[in-house]
Amino acid sequence: MDRKAFHSLLKKYLDGKCTHEEKIIIDRWYDLLDEPNVPMPASADVQLGTLEDRLWNKIHREIDETAPEEKSRIRALPSFVRWKWAAAVLIVFVVGAGLLLLSRRQAAKVSMGEGMSGSLAEKVNQGESPQVILLEDGTRVTLRHGGKVEYPEHFGKNKREVHLEGEAFFEVSKDLRRPFFVYNENLVTEVLGTSFNVKAVTSGVEVAVSTGKVAVYENGNKISLSPREKLENGVIITANQKVTYYEQARHFVTSIVDTPLPVPPVADKKDSISFVYDDMPLSTVLASIEKTYNIEIVLENDSLKNCPFTGDLTKPSLYNKLEFICQALGASYEIKGTKILLKGGKSCN
């Protein structure tokens, strides 16, 4: 492989046009730079030139580290033979590096719920009622009808991983040293300790969080990700938020869960907030609701914030609370992503 071909292949990678095999080889080249925490940069002419020089030089340094006795023998060869030898070594080195990385990734797949085997347990809920499964770390999995979960009898020292088909609610035992991963189709949900629901929906997968925070992203071992996609892959959602991943479009859409509930510690009776208001400014009313449900409420008409509100909103659900408020102020509300927009209303100034 000459410098021109090397340049062309590297540019294809940065433009996201490589084949899977070419991508494996270039990923291995980049690993040679010994910068594990620095991602492959996005495509740009300046970055391409700098990166190309560094990779090309590094590859040739690897070739130059051939045993001294072998180098002496090669120097005795005619120049055109020496060049063919160098080209052959480069090809062998590249292919070998690519195969090494491929074997590592195949091994990683096994440890990440792909083709799981060995001492694994499998549970399938064929009944109509939810089935509760207790994992060795204290995590509770509530498997819905038709769902299947595979998990190791003993989790590893660095991470906890399960594979899910269908729908399940997870109450993950907190363990900062071992993050918890749920693999579902092409999606990965990663948490440290929280409760959330994962289910298959039309054209994709939905993850809804009850408590805590989770990261949801595409599984790079099942989907070929471009350099930019690697940097921008997935979303982070918190309590009362959900994300729907549409597999065909490979698109994430965040929103509020269908039935928002009070989140801890507000959900604890000792810290409960009173929803009985007597001529309270709307800003105070909305602030208490935001705190209880961990959802931001935005006023389109800022002049409403000082409007007085009287009423008892203790029993109604979040959306019914908002309906009562809107009726009193002549306003309406809409869900905008993970926020609620309060629209219209009569000014109280």
Beta strands, then each sheet from edge to edge (+ up, - down):
strand 1: 120-124
strand 2: 131-134
strand 3: 140-143
strand 4: 148-152
strand 5: 160-165
strand 6: 168-171
strand 7: 180-184
strand 8: 187-191
strand 9: 195-201
strand 10: 204-211
strand 11: 213-218
strand 12: 235-238
strand 13: 241-246
strand 14: 251-256
strand 15: 276-281
strand 16: 296-299
strand 17: 308-312
strand 18: 331-336
strand 19: 339-344
sheet 1: 1+ 4- 5+ 7+ 8- 11+ 12-
sheet 2: 2+ 3- 6+ 9- 10+ 13- 14+
sheet 3: 15+ 17-
sheet 4: 16+ 19+ 18-
end
